[in-house]
Amino acid sequence: MCRVLAWHGGGKKLKVAEAKKVNKLIKGLLLAEAGSNPDGTGLLTVKARKEGEKVYLLKRGINALKFLVQEEERINWMLDNAKIVIGHVRYATKGEISDGNSHPFMFRVKGKIFAGVHNGVINYEDLVKKALSLNIKNPKWYEVDSFLLFACIAKLLRQDKAVEEAVEEVLKNVSGSWALIIYWDRKIYFVRSVDRPLWVCDLREKGLGRFIVSTEEMFEKACKIAGEEFKEMPHFEPLPYRFYVIDSEGEVKKVKDLKLREPVYRDYYMPYIWNGYCEWDGYEDEYYELKEELEYVEEEIRDIKEYLNIMESEFSDDPEHVYAVEEAEERLKELYRKRRKLKQALKDFKNEFIPAGDMRAGAYSYMQSVQM
């Protein structure tokens, strides 16, 4: 499973000490999930210049540790006085491991820069059909699903479609999972499907801007790597299929709810049964948040197991190889512990709000039907 990140400075120039903290956190975010995502690393930064905003891109088909060491000078220059940063660490599911297949993917559209990063897997053949319908010639030249996805969006932007409309049109009738962070027209946009996570936190009061990352755990791990600690910070998980933008001041605003696969469990209320009668309440949010988080954990466990199998087949006593394996094994232990806790929480939830008896099965069946 890939990991994505973005940072927005909130429209203010950071003080020297604050800028150092942000740079450490960004590097920490790249390293936080490097062990299970070793196939590519990339950064895009936006800097204010005399002639206007300039976009800089650096990406390599190597893990984050090598990326940060080998490209240290360029990375430091790119991060210095940056207003916006977007990053990615890659776990290759399609296409060879190379610089070109690493994220972010960038396009020039009518004199402006469009770029994006993607976490997830999208059906490649569905995307090829979509690309052909948009008159993109030789779509299989884009051997990575993410690359072809952003190429299709760029095609619609060239036809003067709004970015949210372009994303909606490209993803309509295309199967797969996705969390997207997009740079377009000097703004950051982000959106996710129900089965891919995103997590947003606001550190502007501390002078550190706003971060968007794949998971809260990823951010916590980055803080440990960077030697930073934040006891309290406003944060939220974006709703599935809701398209967001970060404005020039760093405020998050809703742009549109994409009309794709409807997240119906957000719009219904589950009846829970108590003392023999039904009431309506909003407990379905808590239940499905637990269930969704468990699905993320199960998926990451599968990804790490597959990664460890690959690493074992390519055994090496190289220190970087050993470090990557140890890091992945440690992460796997954490996920096993988390899975046990989530399963117990779901069991406790059902026991509390769906009492035993004839009505229990009916209520649980209703919960399942709402999710569908």
C-alpha positions as CSV (number, residue, x, y, z in Angstrom):
1,M,0.0,0.0,0.0
2,C,1.5,3.4,-1.0
3,R,1.5,6.4,1.2
4,V,0.8,10.0,0.4
5,L,1.4,13.3,2.1
6,A,1.0,17.0,1.6
7,W,1.8,20.2,3.5
8,H,0.3,23.7,3.1
9,G,2.0,26.7,4.8
10,G,-1.2,28.6,5.4
11,G,-0.1,31.5,3.2
12,K,2.5,32.7,5.7
13,K,6.3,32.7,5.5
14,L,7.6,30.5,8.3
15,K,10.2,31.5,10.8
16,V,13.6,29.8,10.6
17,A,12.9,27.5,13.6
18,E,9.4,26.6,12.3
19,A,10.7,25.9,8.8
20,K,13.3,23.5,10.3
21,K,10.5,21.6,12.2
22,V,8.3,21.4,9.0
23,N,11.2,20.1,6.9
24,K,12.1,17.4,9.5
25,L,8.4,16.3,9.7
26,I,8.2,16.1,5.9
27,K,11.3,13.9,5.8
28,G,10.0,11.9,8.7
29,L,6.7,11.3,6.8
30,L,8.7,9.9,3.8
31,L,10.6,7.6,6.2
32,A,7.7,6.6,8.3
33,E,6.3,4.1,5.8
34,A,9.5,3.5,3.8
35,G,9.9,-0.1,4.9
36,S,6.7,-1.3,3.4
37,N,6.8,1.1,0.4
38,P,10.4,0.8,-1.0
39,D,9.7,1.1,-4.7
40,G,9.8,4.9,-5.3
41,T,9.9,8.2,-3.5
42,G,9.0,11.7,-4.7
43,L,8.5,15.3,-3.7
44,L,6.9,18.2,-5.4
45,T,7.3,21.7,-3.9
46,V,5.9,25.1,-4.8
47,K,8.0,28.2,-4.1
48,A,7.3,31.9,-4.5
49,R,9.8,33.5,-6.9
50,K,10.0,37.0,-8.3
51,E,8.4,35.9,-11.6
52,G,5.6,34.1,-9.7
53,E,5.1,30.6,-8.2
54,K,7.4,27.9,-9.5
55,V,6.9,24.2,-9.2
56,Y,9.8,21.8,-8.6
57,L,9.6,18.0,-8.9
58,L,12.1,15.3,-7.8
59,K,11.3,11.6,-7.8
60,R,13.4,8.4,-7.9
61,G,12.6,4.7,-8.1
62,I,14.4,4.1,-4.8
63,N,13.3,3.9,-1.1
64,A,13.0,7.0,1.0
65,L,16.2,6.5,3.0
66,K,18.3,6.4,-0.2
67,F,16.3,9.2,-1.6
68,L,17.0,11.5,1.3
69,V,20.7,10.7,1.4
70,Q,21.5,10.7,-2.3
71,E,19.4,13.8,-3.0
72,E,20.0,15.7,0.2
73,E,21.2,19.0,-1.3
74,R,18.4,19.2,-3.8
75,I,15.7,18.2,-1.3
76,N,16.9,20.8,1.2
77,W,16.8,23.5,-1.5
78,M,13.3,22.4,-2.7
79,L,12.0,22.6,0.9
80,D,13.6,25.9,1.7
81,N,10.8,28.6,1.6
82,A,8.3,26.2,0.1
83,K,4.6,27.2,0.3
84,I,3.2,23.8,-0.7
85,V,4.7,20.3,-0.6
86,I,3.3,17.0,-1.9
87,G,5.0,13.7,-1.5
88,H,4.7,9.9,-2.0
89,V,6.3,6.6,-1.2
90,R,5.5,3.8,-3.6
91,Y,4.6,0.1,-3.3
92,A,4.7,-1.1,-6.9
93,T,1.5,-3.0,-7.9
94,K,1.8,-2.3,-11.7
95,G,4.7,-1.1,-13.9
96,E,8.4,-1.4,-13.3
97,I,10.3,0.2,-10.5
98,S,11.7,3.4,-12.1
99,D,12.1,7.1,-11.7
100,G,9.4,7.7,-14.3
101,N,6.8,5.4,-12.6
102,S,7.3,7.0,-9.2
103,H,4.9,9.7,-8.0
104,P,4.1,12.6,-8.1
105,F,3.0,12.7,-11.8
106,M,3.1,16.2,-13.3
107,F,1.5,17.7,-16.5
108,R,1.5,21.1,-18.1
109,V,-2.1,22.2,-18.8
110,K,-2.6,25.5,-20.6
111,G,0.5,27.0,-19.1
112,K,-0.3,25.8,-15.6
113,I,1.0,22.9,-13.6
114,F,-1.2,20.0,-12.7
115,A,0.2,17.2,-10.5
116,G,-1.0,14.4,-8.3
117,V,-0.3,11.5,-6.0
118,H,-2.4,8.3,-5.5
119,N,-2.7,5.6,-2.9
120,G,-4.7,2.6,-4.0
121,V,-5.2,0.3,-7.0
122,I,-7.4,1.2,-9.9
123,N,-8.5,-1.3,-12.6
124,Y,-6.1,-0.7,-15.4
125,E,-8.3,-2.0,-18.2
126,D,-11.2,0.3,-17.0
127,L,-8.8,3.2,-17.2
128,V,-7.6,2.2,-20.7
129,K,-11.3,2.2,-21.9
130,K,-11.8,5.6,-20.2
131,A,-8.6,7.0,-21.9
132,L,-9.7,5.8,-25.3
133,S,-13.1,7.4,-24.8
134,L,-11.3,10.7,-24.1
135,N,-9.2,10.3,-27.3
136,I,-6.0,9.6,-25.6
137,K,-3.8,7.8,-28.1
138,N,-1.7,4.8,-27.0
139,P,-3.0,4.8,-23.3
140,K,-1.0,1.7,-22.5
141,W,2.1,3.8,-22.9
142,Y,1.2,4.9,-19.3
143,E,2.1,1.5,-17.7
144,V,1.1,2.6,-14.2
145,D,-2.6,3.0,-13.3
146,S,-1.9,6.2,-11.3
147,F,-0.1,7.7,-14.3
148,L,-2.9,7.0,-16.7
149,L,-5.5,8.2,-14.1
150,F,-3.8,11.7,-13.9
151,A,-3.3,11.8,-17.7
152,C,-7.1,11.4,-18.1
153,I,-7.8,14.1,-15.6
154,A,-5.3,16.4,-17.4
155,K,-7.0,15.7,-20.7
156,L,-10.3,17.0,-19.3
157,L,-8.7,20.0,-17.7
158,R,-7.4,21.0,-21.1
159,Q,-11.1,21.0,-22.2
160,D,-11.8,23.6,-19.4
161,K,-13.5,21.1,-17.0
162,A,-13.4,22.1,-13.4
163,V,-10.9,19.8,-11.5
164,E,-13.7,18.2,-9.4
165,E,-15.7,17.5,-12.5
166,A,-12.7,16.0,-14.2
167,V,-11.9,13.7,-11.3
168,E,-15.6,12.6,-11.1
169,E,-15.9,11.9,-14.8
170,V,-12.6,9.9,-15.0
171,L,-13.5,7.8,-11.9
172,K,-17.1,7.1,-12.9
173,N,-17.6,3.4,-13.8
174,V,-14.0,2.7,-13.0
175,S,-13.4,0.1,-10.3
176,G,-10.7,0.4,-7.7
177,S,-9.7,2.2,-4.6
178,W,-8.1,5.6,-4.3
179,A,-6.9,8.4,-2.1
180,L,-5.8,11.4,-4.2
181,I,-3.9,14.6,-3.4
182,I,-3.8,17.0,-6.4
183,Y,-2.0,20.3,-7.1
184,W,-3.8,22.5,-9.5
185,D,-4.2,26.2,-10.0
186,R,-2.0,27.0,-7.0
187,K,-4.2,25.0,-4.6
188,I,-4.2,21.5,-3.0
189,Y,-7.2,19.3,-3.5
190,F,-7.9,15.9,-1.9
191,V,-10.5,13.2,-2.0
192,R,-10.7,9.5,-1.1
193,S,-12.9,6.4,-1.7
194,V,-14.4,4.6,1.2
195,D,-11.6,2.0,1.3
196,R,-8.6,4.3,1.3
197,P,-7.6,6.5,4.3
198,L,-6.6,10.1,4.6
199,W,-6.0,12.1,7.8
200,V,-5.7,15.9,8.0
201,C,-4.3,17.9,10.9
202,D,-4.0,21.7,11.6
203,L,-0.8,23.0,13.1
204,R,-1.2,26.6,12.0
205,E,-1.5,27.8,15.6
206,K,2.0,26.4,16.2
207,G,3.2,28.1,13.0
208,L,3.6,24.8,11.2
209,G,0.9,24.9,8.6
210,R,-1.5,22.1,7.7
211,F,-0.6,18.4,6.9
212,I,-2.5,15.8,4.9
213,V,-1.3,12.2,5.3
214,S,-2.5,8.7,4.7
215,T,-3.0,7.8,8.4
216,E,-2.7,9.2,11.9
217,E,-0.2,6.4,12.7
218,M,2.0,7.6,9.8
219,F,2.0,11.1,11.3
220,E,2.8,9.9,14.8
221,K,5.6,7.8,13.5
222,A,7.0,10.8,11.6
223,C,6.9,12.9,14.7
224,K,9.0,10.3,16.5
225,I,11.5,10.2,13.7
226,A,11.7,14.0,13.7
227,G,11.9,14.3,17.5
228,E,8.7,16.3,17.7
229,E,5.6,15.9,19.9
230,F,2.2,17.5,19.6
231,K,-0.2,16.8,22.5
232,E,-3.2,18.6,21.0
233,M,-4.0,19.5,17.4
234,P,-7.2,19.8,15.5
235,H,-7.6,17.0,13.0
236,F,-10.2,15.0,11.0
237,E,-10.7,12.2,8.6
238,P,-12.2,13.4,5.2
239,L,-15.5,11.9,4.3
240,P,-15.4,9.4,1.4
241,Y,-16.1,10.9,-2.0
242,R,-16.1,14.5,-0.7
243,F,-13.8,16.7,-2.8
244,Y,-11.9,19.2,-0.6
245,V,-9.7,22.2,-1.3
246,I,-7.2,24.0,0.9
247,D,-7.5,27.8,0.3
248,S,-4.7,30.3,0.4
249,E,-5.0,30.7,4.2
250,G,-4.8,27.0,4.8
251,E,-8.6,26.6,5.5
252,V,-10.1,23.3,4.3
253,K,-13.4,23.7,2.3
254,K,-15.8,21.3,0.7
255,V,-15.9,21.7,-3.1
256,K,-18.4,18.9,-4.0
257,D,-19.7,15.5,-3.0
258,L,-18.7,13.3,-6.0
259,K,-21.5,11.3,-7.5
260,L,-19.7,8.0,-7.6
261,R,-20.3,5.1,-5.2
262,E,-22.7,6.5,-2.6
263,P,-21.5,6.2,1.0
264,V,-25.0,5.3,2.1
265,Y,-24.0,4.3,5.6
266,R,-23.2,8.0,6.2
267,D,-26.8,9.0,5.4
268,Y,-28.8,6.4,7.2
269,Y,-29.5,5.8,10.8
270,M,-29.2,2.3,12.2
271,P,-32.1,1.2,14.6
272,Y,-30.7,-0.2,17.8
273,I,-32.8,-2.2,20.1
274,W,-33.1,-1.6,23.7
275,N,-35.6,-3.1,26.2
276,G,-37.7,-4.5,23.4
277,Y,-38.3,-1.5,21.2
278,C,-36.5,0.3,18.4
279,E,-35.0,3.8,18.5
280,W,-33.1,5.7,15.8
281,D,-29.7,7.0,16.6
282,G,-26.4,7.8,14.9
283,Y,-24.4,4.8,16.2
284,E,-23.8,3.5,12.7
285,D,-21.0,6.0,12.3
286,E,-19.1,4.5,15.1
287,Y,-19.7,1.0,14.0
288,Y,-18.6,1.5,10.4
289,E,-15.6,3.6,11.4
290,L,-14.4,0.6,13.4
291,K,-15.1,-1.8,10.6
292,E,-13.5,0.4,8.0
293,E,-10.4,0.8,10.1
294,L,-10.2,-3.0,10.6
295,E,-10.3,-3.4,6.8
296,Y,-7.4,-1.0,6.4
297,V,-5.4,-2.9,9.0
298,E,-6.2,-6.3,7.3
299,E,-5.1,-4.9,3.9
300,E,-1.8,-3.5,5.3
301,I,-1.1,-6.8,7.0
302,R,-1.5,-8.6,3.6
303,D,0.7,-6.0,1.9
304,I,3.5,-6.3,4.5
305,K,3.4,-10.1,4.4
306,E,3.7,-10.1,0.6
307,Y,6.6,-7.6,1.0
308,L,8.4,-9.8,3.5
309,N,8.0,-12.8,1.2
310,I,9.7,-10.9,-1.5
311,M,12.5,-9.7,0.8
312,E,13.1,-13.3,2.0
313,S,13.4,-14.5,-1.6
314,E,16.1,-11.8,-2.2
315,F,18.0,-12.4,1.1
316,S,20.9,-10.0,1.6
317,D,23.1,-9.0,4.5
318,D,23.1,-5.5,3.2
319,P,22.4,-3.2,6.2
320,E,19.6,-1.3,4.4
321,H,18.0,-4.7,3.5
322,V,18.1,-5.9,7.1
323,Y,16.8,-2.6,8.4
324,A,13.9,-2.6,6.0
325,V,12.9,-6.2,7.0
326,E,13.2,-5.4,10.7
327,E,11.1,-2.3,10.3
328,A,8.4,-4.2,8.3
329,E,8.3,-7.0,10.9
330,E,7.9,-4.4,13.7
331,R,5.1,-2.8,11.9
332,L,3.4,-6.2,11.4
333,K,3.5,-6.8,15.1
334,E,1.9,-3.4,15.7
335,L,-0.9,-4.2,13.2
336,Y,-1.6,-7.6,14.8
337,R,-2.1,-5.9,18.1
338,K,-4.3,-3.2,16.5
339,R,-6.4,-5.9,14.7
340,R,-7.1,-7.7,18.0
341,K,-8.2,-4.5,19.7
342,L,-10.5,-3.5,16.7
343,K,-12.1,-7.0,16.6
344,Q,-12.8,-6.8,20.3
345,A,-14.2,-3.3,20.0
346,L,-16.6,-4.4,17.2
347,K,-17.7,-7.4,19.3
348,D,-18.3,-5.1,22.3
349,F,-20.2,-2.6,20.1
350,K,-22.6,-5.3,18.9
351,N,-23.1,-6.7,22.4
352,E,-24.0,-3.3,23.7
353,F,-26.3,-2.0,21.0
354,I,-27.7,-5.2,19.6
355,P,-28.9,-7.4,22.5
356,A,-29.3,-11.1,22.1
357,G,-32.6,-12.6,21.0
358,D,-34.8,-12.8,18.0
359,M,-34.4,-9.1,17.2
360,R,-30.6,-9.2,17.3
361,A,-30.3,-11.0,14.0
362,G,-32.7,-8.7,12.3
363,A,-30.9,-5.6,13.5
364,Y,-27.5,-7.0,12.4
365,S,-28.9,-7.9,9.0
366,Y,-30.1,-4.3,8.7
367,M,-26.6,-3.0,9.5
368,Q,-25.2,-5.2,6.7
369,S,-27.7,-4.0,4.2
370,V,-27.1,-0.3,5.1
371,Q,-23.4,-0.8,4.4
372,M,-24.1,-2.2,0.9
